[in-house]
């Protein structure tokens, strides 16, 4: 066995030296200074941090690509520098093997194997390509050039770069275990809805929330351009939006044949509740920051919504409802929650603009688990102590405590998830399971699908949060899935 390993190692060393010799023998070109500068720019992943900073300024796939890329770089850097180099010490190529004009002014002195630069470059490029193939095609040549530059400047053997590339790409792919990729297709629905085809917005009453979004979409200009015949109402922080809309509908009578809404998920949920009561369809314009419902429904492109309204194309989707004590039902499009979850939503929304959704969510979860007190509750008659209770309108994916999207919008179920507080070291066990992707085997975390959920809180009244908005306090919460309650304009091609 030892002899066989020596033979294999000798062949690898021989191939390394031959490839390095051929690289060193290449004639001087204008590319030499560029490769040298590129290799230096990638020190400590500064090149990739700069690219990630640029991508993060754009919503959607570019921002997700930046965040996944940073996570992959962190894993690749830790693996190569803390494990690979100490376990497999290897001398770097001698400086005289490459021409003087190619040599780095400050060459590294750590183990040559594996290449940390190549690992970080491959990790970032692979992660970006997973979220956006088009961006991945743009980044991949730069990543390949960084890897080759380490051989060109004489600080790594070719197999160092090859193994570093494999480590980086593999770790980027492994992020799928705890951060699954969101599918490109919108959520499926079974039933189309019969709705009027409204040209130029004739018969549409649109509520615009001027304070929502990040300024990249101007709903007022869009409505005046695409729906010149529509009637427009603006939210007033000092007024009751629902009451104002109700009054406008009463004044306009049958001339209003559809409701439109431009705002975040909370505003959309408010107007959706009114559309449900009035039995008229809803057109959603993505003017919020996250737009969860619009993305799930496949209507996050406002021009496609205009197309659907013009064609009279719509689908019927479920609504979740919660009755707090003896109050009327409070409707929600996406999620409702009790316990520390409302605080988690508040912190996450506060920090998302600065850090991105996933890091903000992780930080918010950690803070809530550290600071919150458990709830003593009955869940459909079963006594439990829980840290956080999540209820989704429909079954969310992925499984685990990072619900991000819904494969369907009409399965007639509530997605119920909670973290138990009645097991030893429950918070620590939950965090470890979440970080290792083992929540499906954790005894502290529970996921169930229900058609209804009756929650009785023992002790002081607590608040319910629906679609990111904190609602009334109470001690009894009756959650119910209402099938095919809302008609939403959506183009046929979705």
Phi, psi and omega in degrees: 000315180297320180294321179296318179297319179297322180295315180295316180298320179297319179295319179295315179299319179296316178296319178302312183294321180293316179294320179295322179297318180294321177296318181293333183279354180297140180293156178295136179222175178291347180284340184302309178298325180294316179295322178296316179293322180294318179298319179290322181297333181277359177303135180056025178060023181299324178300313184286328175296323178292317178297317179298322178299320178292318180294325184291347178283349180249133182289166174082221185302319179300318180292319178296323178297319179297315182293317178294323178298318179295319178296319180294320178298317180301316180292318181293318180296316179296319182293316183287318186275327183265337181244303187299307184294316178294326183280332183232070179295137181210138178290143175282162179300147177295143185298329185287354181288340179240153178302152184300322185292347179268341190290145177285144180292332180227076184293148180290156183240001179282181179302143182285333186251133348273175180282116177292325178298314180294322180296314181294320180297315180292322179298313182293314182297318180295316180297317179297316180296328179296323180273328182211100180304324180295315177293326178298322178295328179285324184277328187304315179298324178294318179297318179296321179295322177298315179300312180293327182300334180290329174281319183298324180271359173080022181255355178216149169281155180304321180291334174299315181291318181299313181291321176299320178297317180296319179296313182297314180296320180295319180290325175298317179295327181291342178298342179298336184295319181249358177219077184297153178283136177282131179292154180286330184285144176288170179297146181277152174221152182266323193247122171287159180245144175274111183226157179286146171273120187241113183271138179058022179077013179297121181091005179258128173256117188250128172263125179247127175260101184296339184273000183267163175085185182244015177088358181277345180230127180257095184295326181297312179296319181298313182298315181295332181276312186270328180237067184296338182267359183283154173264140187239135174234140181250145178289147178236119182304334183265003183239162176276111184301315183296317179297319180296318179293318178302315181297319179295319178297320179296321180291318186280337178065222185285355179291339176270113184250353177202152175253138173243153180215132176239104183179189178281183184299324179297315178295318179299318180296322179298313181289326178298322178298319179291319178299324178294315180295320182275354179058046174233153184286164183239135173246123186254124174255124184287096180236012179266193180272315184253323174055050183301310184295316181299320180292317179296320183281349181078028180235032180279356173258112185298327179295326177290330175294316178300321177297317181295319179295320180294326181271344185073040181253126182206166178228162178256131183234163180281158170232144172265147178226146176223127175259119182264115186052238182256017182279164177297160181298136174255121186272149173218142180274324188246285188220157170226160185199157177228168178078223182284351185297318176304320177293323178297317178300317183296314180294319181297315180296326181292323187263346185301319182298332182268322189249342190098161189295310186293311178299321179295320178295319179295317180294319180295318178298315180299318181294317182294317180297328181284322189262334190282163175252145182290155176261138174262110189225160165255126178248105186051042175089357181257125183285131179215156166246124186229151175274316186217139175235124181244135176230118181256145173280092187099162182280124183266157171235152358279169172290142189118173188271049172215057182299124189236327181208169181240127175294330179226154175246013184213041179268359175067027183232157170257134176268107184254125180224139176207158177254120183287144177247005184255022173240155184293135180052042188298317182294315180296318180294323178295313181298316180297317180295321179295318182290331182262003179070028184246026182298331181294345177250004184277138177277350181266352183238132185234135174232130178215151171255131180225154171276332175212156179218120178258119183243124175245122181263123177268124182116201182299150178297147180235161181267148172257142175248131178232126180051041176082000180251129180284127184254203185287160176269154178188181178242347177228130183230117179255104180267136181219142173268124180250112186283139172052045185272331191236134175264125183236128176296129176209134182296151182299325183293343177285000000 
